[in-house]
């Protein structure tokens, strides 16, 4: 069963998962919540607020997942 969520509720749950599980990053949290609620990944991406989008972008840049981002030296 697919549950409908607002952007605020989805983003709050993402923050909750990230804070409660120190190992989970934003990407893992979003995937977990989408799986838990039966939400497609594309729909979940639309439910993420701008604050989490910026944090997610920083996370994937640190992991060198972005093609356009210049690699960072581990300093």
C-alpha atoms as an extended CHARMM CRD file, in Angstrom:
* protein
*
        75  EXT
         1         1  UNK       CA              0.0000000000        0.0000000000        0.0000000000  PROA      1               0.0000000000
         2         2  UNK       CA              1.3790000000        3.3620000000       -1.0290000000  PROA      2               0.0000000000
         3         3  UNK       CA              1.0100000000        6.0660000000        1.5560000000  PROA      3               0.0000000000
         4         4  UNK       CA              0.8140000000        9.7320000000        0.6350000000  PROA      4               0.0000000000
         5         5  UNK       CA              3.2460000000       12.0110000000        2.4130000000  PROA      5               0.0000000000
         6         6  UNK       CA              3.8560000000       15.7230000000        2.3520000000  PROA      6               0.0000000000
         7         7  UNK       CA              7.2850000000       17.1930000000        1.7060000000  PROA      7               0.0000000000
         8         8  UNK       CA              7.5090000000       18.2740000000        5.3430000000  PROA      8               0.0000000000
         9         9  UNK       CA              6.6020000000       14.8270000000        6.6960000000  PROA      9               0.0000000000
        10        10  UNK       CA              8.9590000000       13.0150000000        4.3130000000  PROA      10              0.0000000000
        11        11  UNK       CA             11.8580000000       15.3700000000        5.0340000000  PROA      11              0.0000000000
        12        12  UNK       CA             11.2600000000       15.1510000000        8.7960000000  PROA      12              0.0000000000
        13        13  UNK       CA             11.3650000000       11.3700000000        8.6080000000  PROA      13              0.0000000000
        14        14  UNK       CA             14.6010000000       11.5160000000        6.5910000000  PROA      14              0.0000000000
        15        15  UNK       CA             16.1940000000       13.7350000000        9.2530000000  PROA      15              0.0000000000
        16        16  UNK       CA             14.9370000000       11.3950000000       11.9740000000  PROA      16              0.0000000000
        17        17  UNK       CA             16.4730000000        8.3400000000       10.3030000000  PROA      17              0.0000000000
        18        18  UNK       CA             19.7980000000       10.1060000000        9.7340000000  PROA      18              0.0000000000
        19        19  UNK       CA             19.9730000000       11.3320000000       13.3480000000  PROA      19              0.0000000000
        20        20  UNK       CA             18.8830000000        8.0530000000       14.9270000000  PROA      20              0.0000000000
        21        21  UNK       CA             21.2960000000        5.9420000000       12.8960000000  PROA      21              0.0000000000
        22        22  UNK       CA             24.7540000000        7.4790000000       12.7590000000  PROA      22              0.0000000000
        23        23  UNK       CA             25.8160000000        5.1630000000        9.9210000000  PROA      23              0.0000000000
        24        24  UNK       CA             22.9330000000        6.1040000000        7.6240000000  PROA      24              0.0000000000
        25        25  UNK       CA             23.5210000000        8.9270000000        5.2220000000  PROA      25              0.0000000000
        26        26  UNK       CA             20.8270000000       10.9270000000        3.5150000000  PROA      26              0.0000000000
        27        27  UNK       CA             20.8080000000        8.7020000000        0.4420000000  PROA      27              0.0000000000
        28        28  UNK       CA             20.3500000000        5.5630000000        2.5480000000  PROA      28              0.0000000000
        29        29  UNK       CA             17.6510000000        7.2370000000        4.6280000000  PROA      29              0.0000000000
        30        30  UNK       CA             15.6770000000        8.3020000000        1.5530000000  PROA      30              0.0000000000
        31        31  UNK       CA             15.8960000000        4.8320000000        0.0350000000  PROA      31              0.0000000000
        32        32  UNK       CA             14.8510000000        3.2440000000        3.3490000000  PROA      32              0.0000000000
        33        33  UNK       CA             11.8080000000        5.4970000000        3.7320000000  PROA      33              0.0000000000
        34        34  UNK       CA             10.7300000000        4.9630000000        0.1200000000  PROA      34              0.0000000000
        35        35  UNK       CA             10.9570000000        1.2050000000        0.6170000000  PROA      35              0.0000000000
        36        36  UNK       CA              9.1730000000        1.3470000000        3.9760000000  PROA      36              0.0000000000
        37        37  UNK       CA              6.2230000000        3.3480000000        2.6320000000  PROA      37              0.0000000000
        38        38  UNK       CA              6.0840000000        1.8220000000       -0.8490000000  PROA      38              0.0000000000
        39        39  UNK       CA              7.0260000000        5.0960000000       -2.5340000000  PROA      39              0.0000000000
        40        40  UNK       CA              8.8520000000        5.0770000000       -5.8520000000  PROA      40              0.0000000000
        41        41  UNK       CA             12.3490000000        6.5850000000       -5.7340000000  PROA      41              0.0000000000
        42        42  UNK       CA             11.3770000000        9.2590000000       -8.2690000000  PROA      42              0.0000000000
        43        43  UNK       CA              8.4500000000       10.3160000000       -6.0890000000  PROA      43              0.0000000000
        44        44  UNK       CA             10.6360000000       10.3290000000       -2.9840000000  PROA      44              0.0000000000
        45        45  UNK       CA             13.1170000000       12.6070000000       -4.7570000000  PROA      45              0.0000000000
        46        46  UNK       CA             10.3240000000       15.1150000000       -5.3390000000  PROA      46              0.0000000000
        47        47  UNK       CA              9.3570000000       15.0240000000       -1.6500000000  PROA      47              0.0000000000
        48        48  UNK       CA             12.7930000000       16.0670000000       -0.3660000000  PROA      48              0.0000000000
        49        49  UNK       CA             13.0420000000       19.6990000000        0.7650000000  PROA      49              0.0000000000
        50        50  UNK       CA             15.8480000000       22.0430000000       -0.3060000000  PROA      50              0.0000000000
        51        51  UNK       CA             17.7970000000       21.7220000000        2.9570000000  PROA      51              0.0000000000
        52        52  UNK       CA             18.0640000000       17.9540000000        2.6020000000  PROA      52              0.0000000000
        53        53  UNK       CA             18.8520000000       18.3030000000       -1.1180000000  PROA      53              0.0000000000
        54        54  UNK       CA             21.8580000000       20.4590000000       -0.2200000000  PROA      54              0.0000000000
        55        55  UNK       CA             22.9910000000       17.9920000000        2.4460000000  PROA      55              0.0000000000
        56        56  UNK       CA             22.5140000000       15.0970000000        0.0350000000  PROA      56              0.0000000000
        57        57  UNK       CA             24.5160000000       16.9230000000       -2.6230000000  PROA      57              0.0000000000
        58        58  UNK       CA             27.3500000000       17.4920000000       -0.1470000000  PROA      58              0.0000000000
        59        59  UNK       CA             27.2190000000       13.8190000000        0.8660000000  PROA      59              0.0000000000
        60        60  UNK       CA             27.4240000000       12.4980000000       -2.7010000000  PROA      60              0.0000000000
        61        61  UNK       CA             30.1530000000       15.0170000000       -3.5900000000  PROA      61              0.0000000000
        62        62  UNK       CA             32.1930000000       13.7650000000       -0.6320000000  PROA      62              0.0000000000
        63        63  UNK       CA             31.7320000000       10.2040000000       -1.8860000000  PROA      63              0.0000000000
        64        64  UNK       CA             32.6730000000       11.3070000000       -5.4330000000  PROA      64              0.0000000000
        65        65  UNK       CA             29.3220000000       10.1410000000       -6.8520000000  PROA      65              0.0000000000
        66        66  UNK       CA             28.7710000000       13.3370000000       -8.8610000000  PROA      66              0.0000000000
        67        67  UNK       CA             30.3040000000       13.4650000000      -12.3200000000  PROA      67              0.0000000000
        68        68  UNK       CA             30.5840000000       17.2670000000      -12.4200000000  PROA      68              0.0000000000
        69        69  UNK       CA             32.0720000000       17.7030000000       -8.9530000000  PROA      69              0.0000000000
        70        70  UNK       CA             35.7940000000       18.0350000000       -8.6960000000  PROA      70              0.0000000000
        71        71  UNK       CA             37.3370000000       15.3540000000       -6.4950000000  PROA      71              0.0000000000
        72        72  UNK       CA             38.2790000000       16.3990000000       -2.9910000000  PROA      72              0.0000000000
        73        73  UNK       CA             41.5060000000       15.4460000000       -1.3300000000  PROA      73              0.0000000000
        74        74  UNK       CA             41.0690000000       13.8290000000        2.0770000000  PROA      74              0.0000000000
        75        75  UNK       CA             42.5390000000       16.5840000000        4.2260000000  PROA      75              0.0000000000
